[in-house]
Amino acid sequence: MAATLPSGSERSQAHCTGRFDYTLPAALVSSGRQMSLYRLDIVAEAWLAGGDAGGLWRKRLASTLSAKGVAASASTRTRAFDLPGVGPAAWLGLFADRPELVTLLAMKPVAPSQESVFLRAEASAGREAVAEKVVSEVAGAYVAGSQQGFCAGAGAFVIKPSKNERALESFNAGGVDVSVQTETVAAPDDGQSTDGAAPAGGRRLLKDRRSVGGFDGIEERVQVPDGTAGSLLSYTWIFAGRAADGAAPRIRLSANGPISRAAALDTAWTALLASWRQRPVGGR
């Protein structure tokens, strides 16, 4: 049975995405996340029940080689090795039409939290040593249980912000969807190409500047028609970001749901904006 999101007072759950902490009603369950740091794709995953890091590595490597769009010959273009200071790793030739592009997949086991952090980099053939160095340095900055830095799994990369960071996580329950996204940008982007009217057939309920967690952004709330739900409510808050600054990325917070779940939507939205806080950078 799908979780129901109550509209009244209820337990809250702490979360972290990228370099930000926040809380949401506990009924909201994570439905997906993506992370990248220093141009590396990052995934944190718990060890298999009764298993260990080795089993998780084999599972991840197999799924990477069998992913959609990967060449059938990829398994024959794989070189497995141990990356010093990190753990098991492999160079993969995943794309038959781009033999000059190779992929490095590495895993850092984290025994205290029974999980592993996977790091993935793309490189041009002949530049493997550079990619290995970056992966080693970023993996070496991971601290289990840290409350600082760029979070992943039960810990974080305690490393200075880079010019290339992205973090996205989505949650849902009882018809309410919440999404948080942070991303470094080449230039500020508040998502407001024009002052514009409300969406076709819709109604703008609010549009105003609002400070959230020390960042000055634009909050907008609209009501739009929906053939199934009758009407949908859509809330967004956007901070435009500062150019190439990982400490001030573009931030987009959003929540959506049918008008029949307005009270629950408001509860989640209020909790998110009131609790949004940037984590200490930390340093090494």
LOKE-209676 format. One record per residue (C-alpha): x, z, y; residue in one letter. Coordinates in steps of 0.1 Angstrom, whole numbers, plus 5000, padded with zeros to 4 digits. Each point is the difference from the previous one (the first is absolute). Layout:
# residues N
XZYa
...
***
This chain:
# residues 284
500050005000m
501349915035a
501050295022a
497650105027t
501250095034l
498150295015p
499149995037s
500450375006g
503050234998s
502149954970e
503550044986r
502749795016s
503049834984q
503349945016a
501549654999h
503149825012c
500549635007t
503349875013g
501250255027r
496650165006f
498150304986d
496250035001y
497050164982t
496849854987l
497050144981p
501150074965a
497449774985a
501849695014l
502249864973v
503049775006s
499249654988s
503349835008g
503250025020r
502949785010q
503350105016m
503249835012s
503150155016l
503149825012y
498549684986r
499650164965l
496750024982d
499550364989i
497750144972v
499950364987a
498450054966e
499550304977a
501750004966w
497749904971l
498350304983a
502550144975g
502549745010g
503149995022d
501649785026a
501249754974g
496549924988g
498949945036l
502949775007w
499249784970r
496449985011k
500849915036r
502649744989l
497649844976a
497149995026s
502449845025t
501049734976l
496449924990s
498550015035a
498049705012k
502249725014g
503250124982v
501849724980a
499750014962a
503849984999s
500450325021a
500850224970s
503049784992t
501250035036r
500350375000t
503150225003r
499450374994a
502550265011f
500350355014d
500350025037l
502350305008p
498350295017g
496649854994v
499149924964g
499049704978p
499949675019a
499649634993a
500749675017w
497149774994l
499549625005g
496250005004l
499349675016f
501049674983a
499449805031d
502450225020r
503150064979p
501950115031e
497750315004l
500750304978v
498250334998t
501550354995l
497850264984l
501450354998a
498650344990m
500950355012k
498850264976p
498850335017v
499950264973a
498650295021p
496849825006s
499949804967q
499949675019e
502149705008s
500549815032v
500449624996f
501849795026l
499849635001r
502149765021a
500249625004e
503349835006a
501749675000s
502349924970a
503550115010g
498750295022r
499350244971e
502650255011a
498450045034v
496650064985a
501450264975e
501650195029k
496850025020v
498050114969v
502650264992s
500050145036e
496250025002v
499650154965a
502750255009g
497950125029a
497050104978y
499450384999v
497650144975a
497350225017g
501249925035s
497650055029q
502049785022q
500749625002g
498249714984f
497950144972c
499749854965a
498550184970g
500750375002a
503149965022g
501349795028a
502849785012f
501850225026v
501549725019i
499849875036k
497249765008p
500849644995s
498849685018k
498249894968n
497550264987e
496549974987r
497650244983a
496449964990l
497650224981e
496249974994s
497550264989f
496349984990n
497150224987a
496349985003g
499949675018g
502550125027v
503349815002d
503050135020v
503349815006s
503250105017v
502849755009q
503350035018t
502349715006e
503049935023t
499349705023v
502149755020a
497750065030a
497150245007p
496849894985d
496850205006d
497849754981g
497949945032q
500449625007s
497250025024t
497750265015d
497449814982g
496450074991a
498850184969a
500149814967p
497149754996a
496850184994g
501850335004g
500250285025r
503050175016r
499550384999l
503350105017l
503249855012k
502450225019d
503650125001r
500850304979r
503150204993s
500550074963v
503050204987g
501849945033g
499549625000f
497849845026d
497749744983g
496649835001i
497150134981e
497149774992e
496750064981r
497649724992v
496849964980q
499649674983v
497249854978p
500449994963d
497749834975g
500450284974t
500450325020a
497849905030g
502750105024s
503750094997l
502050235023l
503649905006s
502550235018y
503549915010t
502850165020w
503149795008i
503350095016f
501849685010a
503550124991g
503349965017r
502249694992a
502350044970a
499650385000d
499450184967g
499350325019a
497149845019a
498549744976p
496749835005r
497350244985i
496649884989r
497550264987l
496649894988s
496950124983a
496949814989n
496750084983g
496349935000p
497950165027i
498450224974s
503450174995r
500650055038a
500450384997a
502649974972a
501849725019l
500150215031d
501450304980t
502849784985a
500849845034w
500250335018t
502250154974a
502449705000l
500449985038l
500250375005a
502750054974s
502249695005w
503650125006r
503449844999q
502450154976r
503450125011p
502649724995v
502550234984g
503549864996g
503049974979r
***
